[in-house]
């Protein structure tokens, strides 16, 4: 029998992606001039989860879907690494192709 239920790791990854975007949402939508320290901390933690190609793709899809629904500005998302000198292994972009 084939089950279509999400794997527990998918729930964790999806939950972390949501937390990440919620913490950064004021900046990502343009209502705050810079991301908060908490946004950076959450972003760094989520990036530590991205240790396999499949997890990076899953996170990317979560960010993409959540970003589309919440109106995230991809240009502002690309600024997060510059503010906190971190490398984003997973883009926060509602228009990205997560399979590349």
N, CA, C and O atoms as a printed pandas DataFrame, in Angstrom:
     atom_number atom_name residue_name chain_id  residue_number  x_coord  y_coord  z_coord
0              1         N          UNK        A               1    0.837   -1.173    0.000
1              2        CA          UNK        A               1    0.000    0.000    0.000
2              3         C          UNK        A               1    0.887    1.243    0.000
3              4         O          UNK        A               1    1.847    1.322    0.766
4              5         N          UNK        A               2    0.573    2.196   -0.842
5              6        CA          UNK        A               2    1.333    3.438   -0.933
6              7         C          UNK        A               2    0.654    4.488   -0.073
7              8         O          UNK        A               2   -0.557    4.693   -0.159
8              9         N          UNK        A               3    1.442    5.144    0.749
9             10        CA          UNK        A               3    0.896    6.197    1.614
10            11         C          UNK        A               3    1.326    7.543    1.073
11            12         O          UNK        A               3    2.472    7.719    0.661
12            13         N          UNK        A               4    0.417    8.479    1.074
13            14        CA          UNK        A               4    0.706    9.826    0.588
14            15         C          UNK        A               4    0.861   10.819    1.724
15            16         O          UNK        A               4    0.685   12.022    1.531
16            17         N          UNK        A               5    1.185   10.329    2.893
17            18        CA          UNK        A               5    1.370   11.208    4.034
18            19         C          UNK        A               5    2.778   11.775    4.007
19            20         O          UNK        A               5    3.717   11.105    3.577
20            21         N          UNK        A               6    2.926   13.022    4.471
21            22        CA          UNK        A               6    4.270   13.595    4.499
22            23         C          UNK        A               6    5.159   12.873    5.500
23            24         O          UNK        A               6    4.693   12.395    6.534
24            25         N          UNK        A               7    6.410   12.802    5.185
25            26        CA          UNK        A               7    7.389   12.243    6.107
26            27         C          UNK        A               7    7.593   13.227    7.259
27            28         O          UNK        A               7    7.434   14.433    7.069
28            29         N          UNK        A               8    7.943   12.730    8.458
29            30        CA          UNK        A               8    8.185   13.635    9.583
30            31         C          UNK        A               8    9.222   14.710    9.277
31            32         O          UNK        A               8    9.070   15.849    9.717
32            33         N          UNK        A               9   10.275   14.369    8.530
33            34        CA          UNK        A               9   11.295   15.374    8.215
34            35         C          UNK        A               9   10.700   16.484    7.359
35            36         O          UNK        A               9   11.094   17.643    7.491
36            37         N          UNK        A              10    9.750   16.144    6.478
37            38        CA          UNK        A              10    9.102   17.163    5.662
38            39         C          UNK        A              10    8.321   18.139    6.530
39            40         O          UNK        A              10    8.310   19.342    6.269
40            41         N          UNK        A              11    7.662   17.613    7.569
41            42        CA          UNK        A              11    6.930   18.479    8.487
42            43         C          UNK        A              11    7.876   19.423    9.216
43            44         O          UNK        A              11    7.578   20.606    9.381
44            45         N          UNK        A              12    9.014   18.896    9.649
45            46        CA          UNK        A              12    9.997   19.727   10.346
46            47         C          UNK        A              12   10.528   20.800    9.412
47            48         O          UNK        A              12   10.598   21.972    9.782
48            49         N          UNK        A              13   10.899   20.408    8.217
49            50        CA          UNK        A              13   11.450   21.361    7.254
50            51         C          UNK        A              13   10.420   22.413    6.892
51            52         O          UNK        A              13   10.731   23.604    6.866
52            53         N          UNK        A              14    9.199   21.988    6.612
53            54        CA          UNK        A              14    8.150   22.942    6.283
54            55         C          UNK        A              14    7.877   23.895    7.431
55            56         O          UNK        A              14    7.657   25.087    7.214
56            57         N          UNK        A              15    7.888   23.378    8.648
57            58        CA          UNK        A              15    7.673   24.222    9.822
58            59         C          UNK        A              15    8.782   25.237   10.006
59            60         O          UNK        A              15    8.519   26.396   10.326
60            61         N          UNK        A              16   10.023   24.811    9.806
61            62        CA          UNK        A              16   11.149   25.737    9.922
62            63         C          UNK        A              16   11.099   26.796    8.827
63            64         O          UNK        A              16   11.422   27.959    9.069
64            65         N          UNK        A              17   10.698   26.401    7.635
65            66        CA          UNK        A              17   10.587   27.367    6.540
66            67         C          UNK        A              17    9.543   28.424    6.870
67            68         O          UNK        A              17    9.752   29.610    6.618
68            69         N          UNK        A              18    8.424   27.996    7.432
69            70        CA          UNK        A              18    7.378   28.951    7.812
70            71         C          UNK        A              18    7.884   29.893    8.896
71            72         O          UNK        A              18    7.682   31.105    8.816
72            73         N          UNK        A              19    8.543   29.334    9.913
73            74        CA          UNK        A              19    9.090   30.165   10.991
74            75         C          UNK        A              19   10.080   31.168   10.434
75            76         O          UNK        A              19   10.071   32.339   10.815
76            77         N          UNK        A              20   10.929   30.710    9.536
77            78        CA          UNK        A              20   11.932   31.569    8.915
78            79         C          UNK        A              20   11.269   32.762    8.239
79            80         O          UNK        A              20   11.648   33.910    8.474
80            81         N          UNK        A              21   10.293   32.488    7.411
81            82        CA          UNK        A              21    9.657   33.582    6.682
82            83         C          UNK        A              21    8.849   34.489    7.598
83            84         O          UNK        A              21    8.826   35.701    7.385
84            85         N          UNK        A              22    8.187   33.941    8.608
85            86        CA          UNK        A              22    7.419   34.791    9.521
86            87         C          UNK        A              22    8.337   35.755   10.264
87            88         O          UNK        A              22    7.996   36.924   10.447
88            89         N          UNK        A              23    9.496   35.269   10.690
89            90        CA          UNK        A              23   10.432   36.132   11.422
90            91         C          UNK        A              23   10.993   37.238   10.526
91            92         O          UNK        A              23   11.346   38.317   11.002
92            93         N          UNK        A              24   11.069   36.959    9.240
93            94        CA          UNK        A              24   11.663   37.904    8.293
94            95         C          UNK        A              24   10.623   38.668    7.480
95            96         O          UNK        A              24   10.974   39.549    6.695
96            97         N          UNK        A              25    9.352   38.338    7.663
97            98        CA          UNK        A              25    8.308   38.875    6.799
98            99         C          UNK        A              25    8.243   40.398    6.741
99           100         O          UNK        A              25    8.086   40.940    5.647
100          101         N          UNK        A              26    8.356   41.121    7.863
101          102        CA          UNK        A              26    8.294   42.583    7.740
102          103         C          UNK        A              26    9.357   43.138    6.788
103          104         O          UNK        A              26    9.082   44.053    6.011
104          105         N          UNK        A              27   10.554   42.592    6.850
105          106        CA          UNK        A              27   11.603   43.025    5.928
106          107         C          UNK        A              27   11.306   42.550    4.510
107          108         O          UNK        A              27   11.428   43.320    3.557
108          109         N          UNK        A              28   10.919   41.291    4.370
109          110        CA          UNK        A              28   10.697   40.705    3.048
110          111         C          UNK        A              28    9.543   41.356    2.290
111          112         O          UNK        A              28    9.508   41.329    1.060
112          113         N          UNK        A              29    8.600   41.941    3.027
113          114        CA          UNK        A              29    7.473   42.617    2.378
114          115         C          UNK        A              29    7.699   44.117    2.239
115          116         O          UNK        A              29    6.907   44.811    1.602
116          117         N          UNK        A              30    8.785   44.623    2.838
117          118        CA          UNK        A              30    9.136   46.025    2.675
118          119         C          UNK        A              30    8.645   46.963    3.756
119          120         O          UNK        A              30    8.783   48.178    3.613
120          121         N          UNK        A              31    8.069   46.439    4.846
121          122        CA          UNK        A              31    7.585   47.326    5.903
122          123         C          UNK        A              31    8.664   47.666    6.933
123          124         O          UNK        A              31    8.470   48.567    7.749
124          125         N          UNK        A              32    9.788   46.965    6.908
125          126        CA          UNK        A              32   10.933   47.262    7.775
126          127         C          UNK        A              32   12.154   47.510    6.900
127          128         O          UNK        A              32   12.314   46.861    5.867
128          129         N          UNK        A              33   13.021   48.445    7.302
129          130        CA          UNK        A              33   14.175   48.777    6.464
130          131         C          UNK        A              33   15.272   47.718    6.450
131          132         O          UNK        A              33   16.064   47.657    5.508
132          133         N          UNK        A              34   15.325   46.878    7.492
133          134        CA          UNK        A              34   16.358   45.841    7.543
134          135         C          UNK        A              34   15.804   44.623    8.283
135          136         O          UNK        A              34   14.864   44.745    9.069
136          137         N          UNK        A              35   16.391   43.443    8.031
137          138        CA          UNK        A              35   15.937   42.247    8.751
138          139         C          UNK        A              35   16.383   42.305   10.208
139          140         O          UNK        A              35   17.417   42.891   10.528
140          141         N          UNK        A              36   15.599   41.697   11.078
141          142        CA          UNK        A              36   15.929   41.685   12.500
142          143         C          UNK        A              36   17.021   40.657   12.787
143          144         O          UNK        A              36   17.310   39.793   11.959
144          145         N          UNK        A              37   17.611   40.761   13.950
145          146        CA          UNK        A              37   18.602   39.775   14.383
146          147         C          UNK        A              37   17.958   38.399   14.483
147          148         O          UNK        A              37   18.580   37.396   14.132
148          149         N          UNK        A              38   16.720   38.344   14.960
149          150        CA          UNK        A              38   16.016   37.073   15.061
150          151         C          UNK        A              38   15.817   36.448   13.685
151          152         O          UNK        A              38   15.922   35.231   13.535
152          153         N          UNK        A              39   15.537   37.260   12.698
153          154        CA          UNK        A              39   15.422   36.777   11.319
154          155         C          UNK        A              39   16.730   36.105   10.908
155          156         O          UNK        A              39   16.717   35.022   10.323
156          157         N          UNK        A              40   17.829   36.730   11.204
157          158        CA          UNK        A              40   19.136   36.178   10.843
158          159         C          UNK        A              40   19.390   34.858   11.562
159          160         O          UNK        A              40   19.859   33.899   10.949
160          161         N          UNK        A              41   19.084   34.803   12.849
161          162        CA          UNK        A              41   19.311   33.582   13.615
162          163         C          UNK        A              41   18.486   32.427   13.071
163          164         O          UNK        A              41   18.983   31.309   12.934
164          165         N          UNK        A              42   17.234   32.699   12.764
165          166        CA          UNK        A              42   16.375   31.658   12.212
166          167         C          UNK        A              42   16.881   31.234   10.842
167          168         O          UNK        A              42   16.902   30.045   10.522
168          169         N          UNK        A              43   17.288   32.204   10.038
169          170        CA          UNK        A              43   17.808   31.897    8.700
170          171         C          UNK        A              43   19.051   31.011    8.794
171          172         O          UNK        A              43   19.192   30.053    8.033
172          173         N          UNK        A              44   19.942   31.327    9.719
173          174        CA          UNK        A              44   21.145   30.513    9.894
174          175         C          UNK        A              44   20.782   29.089   10.301
175          176         O          UNK        A              44   21.384   28.132    9.814
176          177         N          UNK        A              45   19.800   28.944   11.192
177          178        CA          UNK        A              45   19.381   27.617   11.632
178          179         C          UNK        A              45   18.781   26.827   10.473
179          180         O          UNK        A              45   19.113   25.657   10.282
180          181         N          UNK        A              46   17.914   27.451    9.711
181          182        CA          UNK        A              46   17.298   26.763    8.576
182          183         C          UNK        A              46   18.365   26.330    7.582
183          184         O          UNK        A              46   18.274   25.246    7.004
184          185         N          UNK        A              47   19.363   27.160    7.382
185          186        CA          UNK        A              47   20.432   26.800    6.447
186          187         C          UNK        A              47   21.200   25.573    6.929
187          188         O          UNK        A              47   21.707   24.807    6.109
188          189         N          UNK        A              48   21.296   25.369    8.253
189          190        CA          UNK        A              48   21.975   24.171    8.761
190          191         C          UNK        A              48   21.177   22.911    8.448
191          192         O          UNK        A              48   21.746   21.824    8.353
192          193         N          UNK        A              49   19.863   23.051    8.287
193          194        CA          UNK        A              49   19.037   21.901    7.912
194          195         C          UNK        A              49   19.276   21.481    6.468
195          196         O          UNK        A              49   19.018   20.336    6.099
196          197         N          UNK        A              50   19.763   22.401    5.660
197          198        CA          UNK        A              50   19.895   22.183    4.211
198          199         C          UNK        A              50   21.169   21.418    3.884
199          200         O          UNK        A              50   22.028   21.909    3.152
200          201         N          UNK        A              51   21.285   20.210    4.435
201          202        CA          UNK        A              51   22.535   19.466    4.277
202          203         C          UNK        A              51   22.486   18.384    3.200
203          204         O          UNK        A              51   23.464   17.660    3.014
204          205         N          UNK        A              52   21.370   18.262    2.494
205          206        CA          UNK        A              52   21.303   17.351    1.348
206          207         C          UNK        A              52   20.570   18.059    0.209
207          208         O          UNK        A              52   19.845   19.029    0.427
208          209         N          UNK        A              53   20.768   17.566   -0.983
209          210        CA          UNK        A              53   20.098   18.154   -2.145
210          211         C          UNK        A              53   18.586   18.076   -1.991
211          212         O          UNK        A              53   17.883   19.039   -2.295
212          213         N          UNK        A              54   18.078   16.940   -1.522
213          214        CA          UNK        A              54   16.630   16.782   -1.387
214          215         C          UNK        A              54   16.060   17.746   -0.350
215          216         O          UNK        A              54   15.001   18.333   -0.570
216          217         N          UNK        A              55   16.742   17.914    0.764
217          218        CA          UNK        A              55   16.266   18.848    1.791
218          219         C          UNK        A              55   16.303   20.271    1.254
219          220         O          UNK        A              55   15.381   21.044    1.511
220          221         N          UNK        A              56   17.350   20.636    0.514
221          222        CA          UNK        A              56   17.404   21.975   -0.084
222          223         C          UNK        A              56   16.233   22.182   -1.042
223          224         O          UNK        A              56   15.627   23.253   -1.060
224          225         N          UNK        A              57   15.916   21.173   -1.828
225          226        CA          UNK        A              57   14.769   21.285   -2.745
226          227         C          UNK        A              57   13.462   21.420   -1.972
227          228         O          UNK        A              57   12.602   22.225   -2.331
228          229         N          UNK        A              58   13.314   20.629   -0.909
229          230        CA          UNK        A              58   12.099   20.704   -0.097
230          231         C          UNK        A              58   11.950   22.077    0.545
231          232         O          UNK        A              58   10.869   22.665    0.531
232          233         N          UNK        A              59   13.047   22.586    1.110
233          234        CA          UNK        A              59   13.015   23.930    1.693
234          235         C          UNK        A              59   12.692   24.973    0.636
235          236         O          UNK        A              59   11.896   25.882    0.870
236          237         N          UNK        A              60   13.308   24.839   -0.515
237          238        CA          UNK        A              60   13.072   25.769   -1.615
238          239         C          UNK        A              60   11.591   25.796   -1.982
239          240         O          UNK        A              60   11.012   26.868   -2.154
240          241         N          UNK        A              61   10.980   24.623   -2.100
241          242        CA          UNK        A              61    9.552   24.553   -2.435
242          243         C          UNK        A              61    8.703   25.192   -1.342
243          244         O          UNK        A              61    7.735   25.892   -1.637
244          245         N          UNK        A              62    9.063   24.953   -0.077
245          246        CA          UNK        A              62    8.334   25.586    1.031
246          247         C          UNK        A              62    8.439   27.101    0.940
247          248         O          UNK        A              62    7.432   27.804    1.016
248          249         N          UNK        A              63    9.665   27.604    0.775
249          250        CA          UNK        A              63    9.861   29.050    0.660
250          251         C          UNK        A              63    9.095   29.614   -0.531
251          252         O          UNK        A              63    8.480   30.676   -0.444
252          253         N          UNK        A              64    9.142   28.899   -1.625
253          254        CA          UNK        A              64    8.482   29.351   -2.848
254          255         C          UNK        A              64    6.973   29.469   -2.630
255          256         O          UNK        A              64    6.374   30.497   -2.944
256          257         N          UNK        A              65    6.368   28.421   -2.096
257          258        CA          UNK        A              65    4.926   28.419   -1.884
258          259         C          UNK        A              65    4.487   29.444   -0.846
259          260         O          UNK        A              65    3.502   30.155   -1.042
260          261         N          UNK        A              66    5.215   29.515    0.246
261          262        CA          UNK        A              66    4.880   30.476    1.292
262          263         C          UNK        A              66    5.108   31.891    0.785
263          264         O          UNK        A              66    4.293   32.783    1.023
264          265         N          UNK        A              67    6.220   32.095    0.086
265          266        CA          UNK        A              67    6.538   33.419   -0.450
266          267         C          UNK        A              67    5.492   33.929   -1.412
267          268         O          UNK        A              67    5.140   35.108   -1.378
268          269         N          UNK        A              68    4.985   33.054   -2.275
269          270        CA          UNK        A              68    3.929   33.451   -3.211
270          271         C          UNK        A              68    2.673   33.865   -2.459
271          272         O          UNK        A              68    2.032   34.859   -2.803
272          273         N          UNK        A              69    2.329   33.102   -1.437
273          274        CA          UNK        A              69    1.120   33.387   -0.673
274          275         C          UNK        A              69    1.205   34.641    0.170
275          276         O          UNK        A              69    0.189   35.287    0.428
276          277         N          UNK        A              70    2.411   34.994    0.604
277          278        CA          UNK        A              70    2.576   36.131    1.510
278          279         C          UNK        A              70    3.071   37.394    0.824
279          280         O          UNK        A              70    3.174   38.438    1.468
280          281         N          UNK        A              71    3.376   37.328   -0.449
281          282        CA          UNK        A              71    3.826   38.516   -1.169
282          283         C          UNK        A              71    5.255   38.928   -0.868
283          284         O          UNK        A              71    5.549   40.118   -0.753
284          285         N          UNK        A              72    6.142   37.959   -0.740
285          286        CA          UNK        A              72    7.557   38.233   -0.487
286          287         C          UNK        A              72    8.186   38.892   -1.712
287          288         O          UNK        A              72    7.952   38.473   -2.845
288          289         N          UNK        A              73    8.980   39.922   -1.469
289          290        CA          UNK        A              73    9.710   40.614   -2.537
290          291         C          UNK        A              73   11.060   39.909   -2.717
291          292         O          UNK        A              73   11.915   40.002   -1.836
292          293         N          UNK        A              74   11.269   39.207   -3.841
293          294        CA          UNK        A              74   12.519   38.467   -4.037
294          295         C          UNK        A              74   13.763   39.351   -3.972
295          296         O          UNK        A              74   14.818   38.894   -3.533
296          297         N          UNK        A              75   13.657   40.592   -4.396
297          298        CA          UNK        A              75   14.814   41.498   -4.349
298          299         C          UNK        A              75   15.234   41.745   -2.905
299          300         O          UNK        A              75   16.428   41.815   -2.612
300          301         N          UNK        A              76   14.272   41.878   -2.005
301          302        CA          UNK        A              76   14.603   42.079   -0.590
302          303         C          UNK        A              76   15.171   40.795    0.015
303          304         O          UNK        A              76   16.071   40.850    0.853
304          305         N          UNK        A              77   14.655   39.649   -0.403
305          306        CA          UNK        A              77   15.165   38.371    0.107
306          307         C          UNK        A              77   16.636   38.200   -0.239
307          308         O          UNK        A              77   17.407   37.652    0.550
308          309         N          UNK        A              78   17.018   38.663   -1.404
309          310        CA          UNK        A              78   18.421   38.540   -1.825
310          311         C          UNK        A              78   19.354   39.427   -1.007
311          312         O          UNK        A              78   20.571   39.253   -1.063
312          313         N          UNK        A              79   18.806   40.374   -0.248
313          314        CA          UNK        A              79   19.627   41.254    0.584
314          315         C          UNK        A              79   20.002   40.630    1.926
315          316         O          UNK        A              79   20.962   41.071    2.559
316          317         N          UNK        A              80   19.269   39.619    2.370
317          318        CA          UNK        A              80   19.530   39.025    3.686
318          319         C          UNK        A              80   20.983   38.578    3.844
319          320         O          UNK        A              80   21.580   38.876    4.879
320          321         N          UNK        A              81   21.586   37.879    2.877
321          322        CA          UNK        A              81   22.992   37.479    3.055
322          323         C          UNK        A              81   23.932   38.665    3.229
323          324         O          UNK        A              81   24.926   38.558    3.947
324          325         N          UNK        A              82   23.641   39.778    2.594
325          326        CA          UNK        A              82   24.512   40.952    2.719
326          327         C          UNK        A              82   24.421   41.560    4.113
327          328         O          UNK        A              82   25.425   42.033    4.644
328          329         N          UNK        A              83   23.239   41.554    4.710
329          330        CA          UNK        A              83   23.076   42.117    6.046
330          331         C          UNK        A              83   23.816   41.309    7.100
331          332         O          UNK        A              83   24.385   41.877    8.032
332          333         N          UNK        A              84   23.814   39.992    6.958
333          334        CA          UNK        A              84   24.344   39.139    8.016
334          335         C          UNK        A              84   25.537   38.298    7.601
335          336         O          UNK        A              84   25.975   37.423    8.348
336          337         N          UNK        A              85   26.059   38.557    6.424
337          338        CA          UNK        A              85   27.262   37.873    5.951
338          339         C          UNK        A              85   27.115   36.353    6.035
339          340         O          UNK        A              85   27.989   35.648    6.539
340          341         N          UNK        A              86   25.986   35.878    5.526
341          342        CA          UNK        A              86   25.749   34.442    5.460
342          343         C          UNK        A              86   25.478   34.065    4.010
343          344         O          UNK        A              86   25.063   34.895    3.201
344          345         N          UNK        A              87   25.719   32.808    3.702
345          346        CA          UNK        A              87   25.419   32.301    2.368
346          347         C          UNK        A              87   24.083   31.570    2.429
347          348         O          UNK        A              87   23.904   30.661    3.240
348          349         N          UNK        A              88   23.157   31.962    1.579
349          350        CA          UNK        A              88   21.881   31.264    1.519
350          351         C          UNK        A              88   22.019   30.051    0.610
351          352         O          UNK        A              88   22.206   30.186   -0.600
352          353         N          UNK        A              89   21.926   28.874    1.200
353          354        CA          UNK        A              89   21.981   27.648    0.417
354          355         C          UNK        A              89   20.641   27.379   -0.259
355          356         O          UNK        A              89   20.557   26.638   -1.238
356          357         N          UNK        A              90   19.601   27.998    0.286
357          358        CA          UNK        A              90   18.251   27.843   -0.240
358          359         C          UNK        A              90   17.697   29.236   -0.507
359          360         O          UNK        A              90   17.597   30.044    0.416
360          361         N          UNK        A              91   17.336   29.529   -1.747
361          362        CA          UNK        A              91   16.823   30.862   -2.053
362          363         C          UNK        A              91   15.430   31.091   -1.471
363          364         O          UNK        A              91   14.625   30.167   -1.357
364          365         N          UNK        A              92   15.169   32.334   -1.111
365          366        CA          UNK        A              92   13.828   32.747   -0.712
366          367         C          UNK        A              92   13.294   33.550   -1.888
367          368         O          UNK        A              92   13.449   34.769   -1.952
368          369         N          UNK        A              93   12.671   32.849   -2.805
369          370        CA          UNK        A              93   12.233   33.490   -4.044
370          371         C          UNK        A              93   11.004   32.753   -4.561
371          372         O          UNK        A              93   11.084   31.566   -4.876
372          373         N          UNK        A              94    9.870   33.439   -4.653
373          374        CA          UNK        A              94    8.656   32.758   -5.114
374          375         C          UNK        A              94    8.690   32.352   -6.582
375          376         O          UNK        A              94    7.779   31.667   -7.047
376          377         N          UNK        A              95    9.713   32.756   -7.318
377          378        CA          UNK        A              95    9.776   32.468   -8.752
378          379         C          UNK        A              95   10.954   31.571   -9.142
379          380         O          UNK        A              95   11.210   31.374  -10.330
380          381         N          UNK        A              96   11.664   31.033   -8.168
381          382        CA          UNK        A              96   12.848   30.221   -8.433
382          383         C          UNK        A              96   12.452   28.811   -8.898
383          384         O          UNK        A              96   11.397   28.297   -8.526
384          385         N          UNK        A              97   13.301   28.208   -9.703
385          386        CA          UNK        A              97   13.145   26.805  -10.084
386          387         C          UNK        A              97   13.919   25.980   -9.060
387          388         O          UNK        A              97   15.150   25.998   -9.047
388          389         N          UNK        A              98   13.217   25.275   -8.223
389          390        CA          UNK        A              98   13.846   24.534   -7.126
390          391         C          UNK        A              98   14.565   23.265   -7.576
391          392         O          UNK        A              98   15.219   22.610   -6.765
392          393         N          UNK        A              99   14.456   22.915   -8.826
393          394        CA          UNK        A              99   15.111   21.705   -9.328
394          395         C          UNK        A              99   16.479   21.977   -9.933
395          396         O          UNK        A              99   17.117   21.057  -10.445
396          397         N          UNK        A             100   16.937   23.214   -9.884
397          398        CA          UNK        A             100   18.250   23.521  -10.454
398          399         C          UNK        A             100   19.279   23.655   -9.367
399          400         O          UNK        A             100   20.448   23.913   -9.652
